[in-house]
Amino acid sequence: MQYKFLIYISYSYAVPIGNPLEEDIKNRGFEVQWFSDLEDGNKALHNKSNVLKNIKDVIHYKPDIVLAATDDVPDFITGIKVQIFHGFLSFKRLEKKNVEAHFRIRGFFDLYCTQGPSSTKGFKLQQNKYPHFEIIETGWSKVDPLFPIEKKEITNTIMIASTFTERLSLAYNDAIFNDIKRLSNSGNYNFLLVLHPKLPEQLKAKWETLNNKNFTYYNTTDLIPLFKKADIMFADTTSAIQEFLVQKKPVVTFNHTIKHNYLIHVDKVSNIEAALNLALSYPKDLLKNIDVFIDELHPYFDGKSSKRVIETTIDFLHKDKRYLKSKPLNLLRKYKMRKRLKHFTLKSFNKPYTILKDLNA
């Protein structure tokens, strides 16, 4: 049987999440199209030929399975709506009533393809309150290209990554900027810098001025090649931390909001160099803590999470889903989605899309 897949994104950082899924879909001989509801994502898709340009094209395409690396997705298009996540469970701040933002239920999705036990458990708790969706643990497509993880010699290569929220981002800190400048000029370290695409262009340009033989700024959302090159990471609260840790490499964080035992924490610029040197020594106790953390975050090291997502969604498409409740009315969020896409309709798929298998086939 043939299937139509839609990879639905908003921002450029979602493209590396969809690429491994696209590859697996094409290898199976199924059809796949991309769609972005924001210009940032559209710009990142400029080199692809299988991109739907507007929401009318999406409606006409009639997808069977919508893989969404977004927080929400149109309720009025066909297909089961699958949350594939635009980041790991980041553990950087709690919301009201101590509920992680990662587990916020917006009422758009039929299926959550969770990344590991920690995210599965969180959504299972939410499912008890909102029984309109299913949860199946698959692993995360974005980290498939990390595997197999290859051991490398320590070359004092440090990847720097930052979030975009100003109060949390190291990129805004002048003292950190000056210290990294000093360390790069010392010749003892090799720095690879990526900045969140939402950061102001003038801030990116400032950091780019540090470029020298020991410091390189990369304007990219394809982080996997940089993860592989780096020995350790220096970051703030960015979700790239969890992606990097999957390699079981140390991370130094500056002013992280939660003092996790699998990270090396600093809150003074004067302590950054000592923390980096500690991380480069790969402390055994720290590595044990990282192992424990990764077993809960993403215990899949086979590089086949995309394969599991595609097989899971096809099975779910054909499953009798009458046991699931209808999705909530969600009128305000549905209106905002229609306003964003400039498409106003009363149509809404409040029950999961289903294609019954032909028993005679």
Secondary structure as the mmCIF struct_conf table of DSSP 4:
data_model
#
loop_
_struct_conf.conf_type_id
_struct_conf.id
_struct_conf.beg_label_comp_id
_struct_conf.beg_label_asym_id
_struct_conf.beg_label_seq_id
_struct_conf.end_label_comp_id
_struct_conf.end_label_asym_id
_struct_conf.end_label_seq_id
STRN STRN1 LYS A 4 ILE A 9
BEND BEND1 SER A 10 TYR A 11
HELX_RH_3T_P HELX_RH_3T_P1 SER A 12 ALA A 14
HELX_RH_AL_P HELX_RH_AL_P1 VAL A 15 ASN A 27
TURN_TY1_P TURN_TY1_P1 ARG A 28 GLY A 29
STRN STRN2 GLU A 31 SER A 36
BEND BEND2 ASP A 37 LEU A 38
HELX_RH_AL_P HELX_RH_AL_P2 GLU A 39 ALA A 44
TURN_TY1_P TURN_TY1_P2 LEU A 45 ASN A 47
BEND BEND3 SER A 49 SER A 49
STRN STRN3 VAL A 51 VAL A 51
BEND BEND4 ASN A 54 ASN A 54
HELX_RH_AL_P HELX_RH_AL_P3 ILE A 55 TYR A 61
BEND BEND5 ASP A 64 ASP A 64
STRN STRN4 ILE A 65 ALA A 68
BEND BEND6 THR A 70 ASP A 71
TURN_TY1_P TURN_TY1_P3 ASP A 75 PHE A 76
BEND BEND7 ILE A 77 GLY A 79
STRN STRN5 ILE A 80 GLN A 83
BEND BEND8 HIS A 86 GLY A 87
BEND BEND9 LYS A 92 LYS A 92
STRN STRN6 LEU A 94 LEU A 94
HELX_RH_3T_P HELX_RH_3T_P2 LYS A 96 ASN A 98
STRN STRN7 GLU A 100 GLU A 100
HELX_RH_3T_P HELX_RH_3T_P3 ALA A 101 PHE A 103
BEND BEND10 GLY A 107 GLY A 107
BEND BEND11 ASP A 110 ASP A 110
STRN STRN8 LEU A 111 THR A 114
BEND BEND12 GLN A 115 GLY A 116
HELX_RH_AL_P HELX_RH_AL_P4 PRO A 117 LYS A 129
TURN_TY1_P TURN_TY1_P4 PRO A 131 HIS A 132
STRN STRN9 GLU A 134 GLU A 137
HELX_RH_3T_P HELX_RH_3T_P4 SER A 141 LEU A 146
HELX_LH_PP_P HELX_LH_PP_P1 PHE A 147 PHE A 147
BEND BEND13 PRO A 148 PRO A 148
HELX_LH_PP_P HELX_LH_PP_P2 ILE A 149 LYS A 151
STRN STRN10 THR A 157 ALA A 161
BEND BEND14 PHE A 164 PHE A 164
TURN_TY1_P TURN_TY1_P5 GLU A 166 LEU A 168
HELX_RH_3T_P HELX_RH_3T_P5 LEU A 170 TYR A 172
HELX_RH_AL_P HELX_RH_AL_P5 ASP A 174 SER A 186
TURN_TY1_P TURN_TY1_P6 GLY A 187 GLY A 187
BEND BEND15 ASN A 188 ASN A 188
STRN STRN11 ASN A 190 VAL A 194
TURN_TY1_P TURN_TY1_P7 PRO A 197 LYS A 198
BEND BEND16 LEU A 199 LEU A 199
HELX_RH_AL_P HELX_RH_AL_P6 GLU A 201 GLU A 208
TURN_TY1_P TURN_TY1_P8 THR A 209 LEU A 210
STRN STRN12 ASN A 212 ASN A 212
TURN_TY1_P TURN_TY1_P9 LYS A 213 ASN A 214
STRN STRN13 PHE A 215 TYR A 218
BEND BEND17 THR A 221 THR A 221
HELX_RH_AL_P HELX_RH_AL_P7 ILE A 224 LYS A 229
BEND BEND18 ASP A 231 ASP A 231
STRN STRN14 ILE A 232 ALA A 235
BEND BEND19 ASP A 236 THR A 237
TURN_TY1_P TURN_TY1_P10 SER A 239 SER A 239
HELX_RH_AL_P HELX_RH_AL_P8 ALA A 240 LEU A 245
TURN_TY1_P TURN_TY1_P11 VAL A 246 LYS A 248
STRN STRN15 VAL A 251 PHE A 254
BEND BEND20 ASN A 255 ASN A 255
BEND BEND21 THR A 257 ILE A 258
TURN_TY1_P TURN_TY1_P12 ASN A 261 TYR A 262
BEND BEND22 LEU A 263 LEU A 263
STRN STRN16 ILE A 264 VAL A 266
BEND BEND23 LYS A 268 LYS A 268
HELX_RH_3T_P HELX_RH_3T_P6 VAL A 269 ASN A 271
HELX_RH_AL_P HELX_RH_AL_P9 ILE A 272 LEU A 280
TURN_TY1_P TURN_TY1_P13 SER A 281 SER A 281
HELX_RH_AL_P HELX_RH_AL_P10 LYS A 284 LEU A 297
BEND BEND24 ASP A 302 GLY A 303
HELX_RH_AL_P HELX_RH_AL_P11 SER A 305 HIS A 318
BEND BEND25 LYS A 319 LYS A 319
TURN_TY1_P TURN_TY1_P14 ARG A 322 TYR A 323
BEND BEND26 LEU A 324 LEU A 324
HELX_LH_PP_P HELX_LH_PP_P3 LYS A 325 PRO A 328
HELX_RH_AL_P HELX_RH_AL_P12 LEU A 331 LEU A 341
TURN_TY1_P TURN_TY1_P15 LYS A 342 LYS A 342
BEND BEND27 LEU A 346 LEU A 346
BEND BEND28 LYS A 351 LYS A 351
TURN_TY1_P TURN_TY1_P16 LEU A 359 ASN A 360
#
